[in-house]
Amino acid sequence: MKLILADHPDIPLTRLKEASQVVTFNEEAYNNVDTKDVVMDSDYQSDEIATDEDFDTLRGWLTGQFFYAGIDIGPLVQNTFIDLFGHELLRQTKTIKNILRAEQPSEVEVFTDPEPVYHWLPLGSGQIIPGIPEAVATTENIQLDVYTKQITKRHIKNKLFRLVGPGILRPLDWGSEIISRTRGDEIPHDSDVVLFIFTKNNINVVGPVVEALDDCVDLTVVTHSHGFLNTGKKISTVLSNSDVPVVSLEQYASFASYKNEINTLTQLAKAPNSDQPFSNQREHKLCEVDLTPALQSRGWLYSTLQYPRVVRYVHMMQNMFRTEQPAMVLLKNDGPLPTRAVATVAADEGIPSLLIQHGVDLPSRRYVPVSDQIAVWGERWQKVMQAKGVEPERTEVTGAPQFDHLARYSAKDRSQVRERLSIPVDRQAFTVLLASQPFDDTIRSDLIQTAMDAVNELPDVELILRPHPREDTELHKEAATDMSNVHVSESDDIHDLLFASDVLLALRSTVVLEASLLSRPVIILDISSEKPPINEFSEENGFTEVTNQIEARQCIEKMKNDPNCIRRYVEKQPGFGREYALNEDGGAANRVARLVETLVSKSR
């Protein structure tokens, strides 16, 4: 039996006729391959794409391969590697293994047009990752041939990028940093606390804490643009009205920062078999498959661009700590590269760090906090962190600073809020809010379509589509044009929307918990195997899950027709309290601020 794996439809007709089965990795190929014996790779996908152990393996691959000034550089890029490559690597390895074991082919042919090396491959990318089919076939003792398109735009882009890309991007990155240095205040020299922020997202996590700090605490906010051609303008704009000094990390750069980057690049280029990421010096196995060859192109990208760049960041951070001599570092996230690097360098300098929990997916399987102390929302999250190996003494239950104001919503007039949001005030009107997430287009389309089908032709039901702040809104706007009772809300306050709505539809967002804290019923749309609900938002935990529009419609009808039904749904869900969020008194920001002040006092 001959099996074909393909991520494009341009397969010679003679090859198709010889194949007993064709498995495609994206819908475009599936819809255009001219044979009846064609299926999608998702038909063979495991229910659980990745386990905790799988993610631990991915993190392990990054560990101990390259050091700068005694700091292990690999683990600092885990967020980029795991979210934008490793998760899909896991999925494809397991899926292809399932395909070969299910079909038992005598030979396999792979037709692929791989993305250029600089493209990230997030979960469900639709492209076959080079090297994985060969690695799995070798493990299964199956003959395999790969046919790659040679003269294509992608192939030319790949060649050009390898030739000139790094030489162009690096000077552009340095130029962006020069612009960043012109923003913000002068370096203050000596600070009690350094608050490090690299994105405008979740500023509301730390804002209330800064306001609650005692005036005698000397705080400096350090920002980082983080990104080629990113000058940090957006975050500078958000922080422009702050009453504390706001300094760009780039202001702590020196000539040595850039010299060290070039030296690192040279060092990695001269030692391809030892210091380079994913070198042949170490075996990188997953599911009994040796994926070391499949990681080589990714290793080139990290050794040419990522690792040298991280060395520059680390040097700037070392200069920052030596200049400010802070008693502690305050963070709202220590998973992504810039903040993880700050927490790591702080530990190397002997400076304590405090992380404020910013979302529900903390820690996740992909991410385990490295900060010395963690201010968690409630006892539930404390237990989750302990399960991931975070020692109990590193966590303290404070509540979520960004939830403090929710305690005051009970005093608001719901009719006035609905009127201000242009939501029908009529008692007969029933409002459903869909909070979507910045997933890939397929998952987002499924979420939106499921919500629309659930409310279609239901009398007196309004559906509000609420995009995530990082989400492109075109899908929402296109959907809203098809139904008169569907509207898009991009800028209205999310908590006002939750307070004004009758029920929330969502998948895996912090909004789920916020709705529960506001005593609003939540329906979890468990419609994607690639993005299942997180454990805290499950049937076992009191939330209602549905898997299709029919089940969602039935829940909405029950709630609309019976107010007591809404009460029963809400009573099952977690509300205010120590277990989930210690925000009943609206005092979480004060508790975090007192924790900061205690750490400063001990450190000084």
C-alpha positions in Angstrom: 0.0 0.0 0.0 1.2 3.5 -0.9 0.4 6.5 1.3 0.7 10.1 0.3 1.1 13.0 2.8 0.7 16.5 1.3 0.4 20.1 2.3 -0.4 21.3 -1.2 -2.6 20.0 -4.0 0.0 19.8 -6.8 0.5 16.1 -6.8 1.2 14.3 -10.2 -1.9 12.4 -11.4 0.1 9.2 -11.8 1.2 9.4 -8.1 -2.4 9.9 -7.0 -3.6 6.9 -9.0 -1.0 4.7 -7.3 -1.9 5.8 -3.8 -4.4 3.9 -1.6 -4.8 6.9 0.7 -3.9 10.6 0.6 -3.7 12.6 3.9 -3.6 16.4 3.6 -2.5 18.9 6.2 -4.7 21.8 5.3 -8.1 22.4 3.9 -6.8 24.0 0.7 -5.0 20.8 -0.2 -8.0 18.7 0.9 -10.4 20.6 -1.3 -8.2 20.5 -4.4 -6.6 17.1 -4.4 -8.4 15.2 -7.2 -9.1 11.8 -5.7 -11.8 10.3 -3.6 -9.3 8.6 -1.2 -8.3 11.8 0.6 -8.7 12.7 4.3 -7.4 15.4 6.7 -4.5 14.8 9.1 -6.9 15.9 11.9 -8.8 12.6 11.4 -5.7 10.9 13.0 -5.0 13.5 15.6 -4.8 12.4 19.2 -7.4 13.7 21.6 -4.6 15.0 23.8 -2.0 16.8 21.6 0.5 17.3 24.4 1.0 16.2 28.0 2.8 17.9 30.8 5.7 15.5 30.2 5.8 16.5 26.5 6.2 20.2 27.3 8.8 19.3 30.0 10.7 17.5 27.2 10.5 20.6 24.9 11.8 22.8 27.8 14.5 20.3 28.4 15.7 20.5 24.8 16.5 24.2 25.4 18.4 23.7 28.6 22.1 23.7 28.9 23.1 24.2 25.3 24.5 27.8 25.4 25.5 30.0 28.2 26.4 33.7 28.4 27.9 35.2 31.6 26.8 32.1 33.4 23.2 32.4 32.3 21.5 29.6 30.3 20.1 31.4 27.3 17.9 28.5 25.9 15.2 28.6 28.6 14.7 32.3 28.0 13.2 31.6 24.5 10.9 28.8 25.6 7.8 30.9 25.1 8.8 31.6 21.4 9.9 28.1 20.8 7.1 26.2 22.4 4.1 28.3 21.4 5.3 29.1 17.8 6.9 25.8 16.9 7.1 23.1 19.6 3.4 22.6 20.1 2.9 22.0 16.3 6.0 19.8 16.4 4.3 17.7 19.0 1.0 17.5 17.1 2.6 16.5 13.8 4.9 13.9 15.3 2.0 12.2 17.1 -0.4 12.6 14.1 2.0 11.2 11.5 2.9 8.3 13.9 -0.9 7.6 14.2 -1.3 7.8 10.4 1.5 5.3 9.7 0.3 2.9 12.4 -3.3 3.0 11.3 -2.7 2.6 7.5 0.3 0.3 7.7 1.7 1.5 4.3 4.6 -0.3 2.6 5.8 3.1 1.3 5.1 6.7 1.9 5.5 9.8 -0.4 5.5 13.3 1.0 4.6 16.3 -1.2 5.5 19.5 0.6 6.2 23.1 -0.1 7.7 24.1 3.3 7.5 27.6 4.7 10.7 29.8 4.7 12.8 29.2 7.8 11.9 32.6 9.3 8.2 31.7 9.5 6.8 30.5 12.8 4.7 27.4 12.7 2.0 27.7 15.4 -0.5 25.0 16.2 -2.5 24.0 13.1 -0.2 25.8 10.7 -1.2 23.5 7.8 2.4 23.0 6.7 4.4 19.8 7.1 7.4 20.5 9.2 10.5 19.3 7.2 12.1 16.2 8.7 9.2 14.9 10.8 7.8 12.4 8.3 11.3 11.0 7.7 12.0 10.7 11.4 8.7 8.9 12.1 9.1 6.7 9.1 12.6 5.7 10.2 11.2 4.7 13.6 8.5 2.7 12.0 10.8 1.1 9.4 8.8 2.3 6.5 10.3 3.5 3.1 9.6 7.2 2.6 10.4 9.7 -0.3 10.0 13.4 0.0 9.2 15.6 -3.0 9.7 19.3 -2.3 8.8 22.1 -4.6 12.2 23.6 -5.6 11.5 26.7 -7.6 8.7 28.6 -5.7 8.4 32.0 -4.0 8.8 30.3 -0.7 12.0 28.5 -1.8 13.4 31.8 -3.1 12.5 33.7 0.1 14.2 31.0 2.1 17.4 31.3 0.1 17.4 35.1 0.2 16.7 35.2 4.0 19.5 32.8 4.8 21.8 34.9 2.6 20.9 38.5 3.6 18.1 38.4 6.2 20.2 38.5 9.4 22.5 41.2 8.0 19.5 43.4 7.3 17.4 42.7 10.4 20.1 43.2 12.9 21.0 46.8 11.9 17.2 47.6 11.6 16.8 46.2 15.1 19.6 48.4 16.4 18.1 51.4 14.7 14.7 50.7 16.3 16.5 50.7 19.7 18.0 54.1 19.0 14.5 55.5 18.5 13.3 53.8 21.7 16.1 55.5 23.6 14.6 58.9 22.8 11.3 58.0 24.6 10.6 58.2 28.3 12.4 59.9 31.2 16.1 60.1 32.0 17.6 57.2 33.9 16.9 57.9 37.5 19.7 55.9 39.1 18.9 54.0 42.3 15.3 52.7 42.7 13.6 50.7 45.4 11.6 48.8 42.8 12.0 48.2 39.1 8.7 47.4 37.4 9.5 45.8 34.0 6.9 45.9 31.3 7.3 44.9 27.6 3.7 45.0 26.3 0.7 47.3 26.9 -1.5 44.2 27.5 -2.5 43.7 31.1 -1.3 47.1 32.3 -4.4 47.0 34.5 -2.7 44.2 36.5 0.0 46.4 37.8 -1.6 49.9 37.6 -3.7 49.5 40.8 -0.7 48.2 42.7 1.5 51.2 41.7 -1.3 53.5 42.9 -1.5 51.6 46.2 2.3 51.7 47.0 3.5 53.9 49.8 4.9 57.3 48.6 8.2 56.5 50.2 8.8 53.6 47.8 11.0 54.8 44.9 9.7 53.0 41.8 11.0 53.1 38.2 9.1 51.6 35.3 11.4 50.0 32.6 9.9 49.2 29.2 11.2 47.2 26.3 10.0 47.4 22.8 10.9 43.7 22.0 10.6 43.1 18.4 12.4 43.8 15.1 11.3 47.2 13.8 9.4 47.8 17.1 10.2 51.1 18.7 7.9 50.7 21.7 5.6 53.6 20.7 2.4 51.9 21.8 3.5 51.0 25.3 5.1 54.5 25.7 1.8 56.0 24.8 -0.1 53.9 27.4 2.4 54.9 30.2 2.8 58.5 29.2 0.4 59.7 32.0 2.2 57.7 34.7 3.4 59.6 37.8 6.6 57.5 38.0 9.7 57.6 35.8 9.3 55.5 32.7 12.6 54.4 31.1 13.3 52.2 28.1 15.6 49.3 28.6 17.5 50.4 25.6 18.8 53.4 27.6 20.8 50.9 29.6 22.5 49.7 26.4 26.2 50.3 25.8 28.7 49.6 23.0 29.5 46.3 24.8 25.9 45.2 24.5 26.1 45.1 20.7 29.7 43.9 20.7 28.6 40.9 22.8 25.8 40.1 20.3 28.3 40.0 17.4 30.8 37.9 19.4 28.0 35.5 20.3 27.0 35.2 16.6 30.6 34.5 15.7 31.0 32.0 18.5 27.9 30.0 17.4 28.9 30.1 13.7 32.3 28.6 14.6 31.0 25.8 16.8 28.1 24.2 14.8 28.3 20.9 16.6 28.4 21.9 20.2 27.0 25.3 21.2 24.4 25.7 18.6 20.8 24.9 19.5 19.6 21.4 18.7 23.0 20.3 17.6 23.8 16.7 16.9 25.7 16.5 20.1 22.4 15.7 21.9 19.6 13.4 20.9 16.2 15.1 20.8 13.6 12.4 21.1 9.8 12.7 21.3 7.4 9.8 21.4 10.4 7.5 20.7 11.2 9.4 17.5 14.6 11.1 17.1 13.7 14.6 15.8 17.2 16.0 16.0 17.4 16.4 12.1 14.0 18.0 12.0 15.2 20.7 14.4 18.3 21.7 12.5 16.7 24.5 10.4 15.1 25.9 13.6 18.4 25.7 15.3 19.9 27.8 12.5 17.3 30.5 13.1 18.0 30.6 16.9 21.8 30.6 16.6 21.8 33.3 13.9 19.1 35.6 15.3 17.5 34.7 18.6 20.4 33.7 20.9 22.7 36.6 19.9 19.8 39.0 20.4 19.0 37.6 23.8 22.7 38.1 24.8 22.2 41.8 24.0 19.1 41.9 26.2 20.8 40.2 29.1 23.7 42.6 28.9 21.3 45.6 29.0 19.5 44.1 31.9 22.7 43.6 33.8 23.5 47.3 33.2 20.0 48.2 34.4 20.4 46.4 37.7 23.9 47.8 38.3 22.6 51.3 37.6 19.4 51.1 39.7 20.5 48.8 42.5 16.8 48.0 43.2 15.7 46.1 46.3 13.3 44.0 44.1 11.8 43.6 40.7 8.1 43.6 40.0 6.7 41.7 37.0 3.2 41.0 35.6 4.5 38.1 33.5 7.7 36.1 33.5 6.9 33.7 30.7 7.7 35.6 27.5 11.4 36.2 26.6 11.9 39.8 27.9 10.3 39.3 31.3 11.7 35.8 31.8 15.2 37.2 31.1 14.7 39.9 33.7 13.6 37.4 36.3 16.6 35.2 35.4 19.1 38.0 35.4 17.7 39.4 38.7 18.2 36.0 40.3 21.8 35.9 39.0 22.3 39.4 40.6 20.8 38.3 43.9 17.8 40.6 43.5 14.4 39.2 44.5 11.5 39.3 42.0 7.7 39.4 42.5 5.3 38.2 39.9 1.7 39.3 39.9 -0.6 36.6 38.4 -2.1 38.2 35.2 -4.3 35.5 33.8 -6.0 32.1 34.3 -3.5 30.1 32.3 -0.7 30.6 34.9 1.2 28.4 35.1 0.4 26.5 32.0 2.0 23.3 30.7 4.1 25.5 28.5 5.1 27.9 31.2 6.3 27.6 34.8 7.0 30.8 36.7 10.7 31.5 37.7 10.1 34.5 39.9 11.1 34.3 43.6 7.6 35.3 44.9 4.2 35.0 43.2 1.1 37.0 44.2 -1.7 34.6 43.2 -5.5 35.3 42.9 -6.7 32.5 45.1 -6.0 29.2 46.8 -7.0 27.3 43.7 -4.2 28.9 41.7 -1.8 28.3 44.6 -2.6 24.5 44.3 -2.1 24.6 40.5 1.3 26.1 40.9 2.3 23.6 43.5 1.3 20.8 41.2 3.8 22.3 38.6 6.6 22.3 41.2 6.3 25.8 42.6 7.1 25.7 46.3 4.3 26.8 48.6 6.5 29.4 50.3 6.9 31.2 46.9 3.2 32.0 46.6 0.9 34.3 48.6 -2.8 34.7 48.0 -3.6 38.3 47.4 -6.5 38.4 44.9 -6.3 39.9 41.4 -5.7 43.7 41.5 -7.5 44.1 38.2 -10.6 42.5 39.7 -10.9 44.9 42.7 -13.4 47.2 41.0 -15.8 44.2 40.2 -16.8 44.3 43.9 -18.4 47.6 43.3 -20.6 46.5 40.4 -23.4 45.3 42.7 -24.2 48.9 43.4 -24.6 49.8 39.7 -27.9 50.2 37.9 -28.0 47.5 35.2 -30.6 49.2 33.1 -28.4 52.3 32.9 -25.4 50.3 31.9 -27.4 48.5 29.2 -28.8 51.7 27.9 -25.3 53.3 27.7 -24.1 50.2 25.7 -27.2 50.4 23.4 -28.4 47.0 24.7 -32.2 46.7 24.8 -33.5 47.5 28.2 -36.8 45.7 27.6 -37.3 42.8 30.1 -38.1 40.4 27.2 -34.7 41.1 25.6 -32.0 38.5 26.3 -28.4 39.3 25.6 -25.7 36.7 24.8 -22.0 37.8 24.9 -19.4 35.9 23.0 -15.8 36.6 24.1 -13.4 35.2 21.5 -9.7 34.7 21.6 -6.7 35.4 19.2 -6.6 31.8 18.0 -6.1 30.8 14.3 -8.9 31.8 11.9 -10.4 28.3 11.8 -11.0 28.1 15.5 -12.3 31.7 15.6 -14.7 31.1 12.8 -16.0 28.0 14.5 -16.6 30.0 17.7 -18.4 32.8 16.0 -20.5 30.5 13.8 -21.4 28.3 16.7 -22.6 31.3 18.7 -24.6 32.7 15.7 -26.2 29.3 15.0 -27.2 29.0 18.6 -29.1 32.3 18.7 -30.4 32.1 15.1 -34.2 32.7 14.9 -34.5 32.9 18.7 -37.0 35.7 19.4 -35.7 38.7 21.5 -32.2 37.4 21.7 -29.2 39.7 20.9 -25.7 38.4 20.3 -22.7 40.6 21.0 -19.4 39.6 19.5 -16.5 40.8 21.7 -13.1 40.4 20.0 -10.0 40.0 22.2 -7.8 43.2 22.2 -5.1 41.3 20.2 -7.6 39.9 17.7 -8.3 40.9 14.1 -12.0 41.9 13.9 -12.7 41.2 10.2 -14.3 37.8 10.9 -16.6 39.4 13.5 -17.6 42.2 11.3 -18.3 39.9 8.3 -20.5 37.7 10.6 -22.4 40.6 12.0 -23.6 41.7 8.6 -25.6 38.5 8.1 -27.9 38.8 11.1 -29.7 41.9 12.4 -29.5 40.7 16.0 -25.7 40.3 16.0 -23.4 43.2 16.9 -19.7 43.7 17.3 -18.3 45.5 20.4 -14.6 46.4 20.0 -14.1 49.2 22.5 -16.8 49.0 25.2 -15.5 48.0 28.7 -15.6 44.2 28.9 -16.8 44.3 32.5 -19.7 46.6 31.6 -20.6 44.2 28.8 -20.5 41.2 31.2 -22.6 43.1 33.8 -25.2 44.1 31.1 -25.3 40.6 29.4 -27.5 37.7 30.5 -25.0 34.9 29.6 -21.4 34.6 28.4 -20.2 32.2 25.7 -16.4 31.6 25.8 -13.7 29.0 25.6 -10.5 29.6 27.7 -10.3 33.3 28.7 -10.0 35.2 31.9 -13.3 36.6 31.0 -14.9 33.3 32.1 -13.8 33.9 35.7 -14.7 37.6 35.6 -18.2 36.7 34.5 -18.5 34.2 37.3 -17.3 36.9 39.7 -20.1 39.1 38.5 -22.6 36.4 38.9 -23.2 35.8 35.2 -23.8 32.3 33.9 -21.1 31.0 31.6 -21.4 28.4 28.8 -18.0 27.0 27.7 -17.9 26.3 24.0 -15.8 23.1 23.9 -15.7 22.9 20.1 -12.0 22.6 19.4 -9.6 19.7 20.1 -6.7 22.1 19.4 -7.8 24.6 22.0 -9.8 22.7 24.7 -11.0 24.5 27.9 -8.4 24.8 30.6 -9.0 22.5 33.6 -10.5 25.3 35.7 -13.3 25.9 33.2 -14.8 22.4 33.2 -17.9 20.5 34.1 -16.2 19.1 37.1 -15.5 22.6 38.3 -19.1 23.9 38.0 -19.1 25.3 34.5 -21.5 24.2 31.7 -19.8 22.8 28.6 -21.3 22.4 25.2 -19.8 20.9 22.1 -22.1 22.3 19.3 -24.6 24.9 18.5 -27.6 22.7 19.3 -26.5 22.2 22.9 -25.6 25.9 23.2 -29.0 26.9 21.9 -30.8 24.6 24.4 -28.9 26.2 27.3 -29.7 29.7 26.0 -33.4 28.9 25.6 -33.6 27.4 29.1 -32.1 30.5 30.7 -34.2 32.9 28.6 -37.4 31.1 29.5 -36.7 30.5 33.2 -34.9 33.1 35.4 -34.5 30.4 38.1 -32.4 28.4 35.6 -29.9 31.3 35.4 -29.7 31.2 39.2 -29.0 27.5 39.2 -26.2 27.9 36.6 -24.6 30.7 38.6 -24.8 28.8 41.8 -22.7 26.0 40.3 -20.0 28.4 39.3 -17.2 29.6 41.6 -17.9 33.1 42.9 -15.9 35.5 45.0 -13.8 33.9 47.8 -10.3 32.7 48.7 -10.6 29.7 46.3 -10.5 31.6 43.1 -10.0 35.3 43.7 -9.7 37.0 47.0 -11.4 40.2 45.8 -14.6 40.3 47.9 -13.4 43.4 49.6 -11.8 45.0 46.6 -8.5 45.1 48.4 -6.2 42.9 46.3 -4.1 45.8 45.0 -3.4 46.9 48.6 -2.4 43.4 49.6 0.1 43.2 46.7 1.4 46.7 47.5 2.0 45.7 51.1 3.8 42.5 49.9 6.1 44.7 47.7 6.9 47.0 50.6 7.7 44.0 52.8 10.1 42.6 50.2 11.8 46.0 49.8 12.2 46.3 53.5 13.7 42.8 53.8 16.0 43.3 50.8 17.3 46.7 52.0 
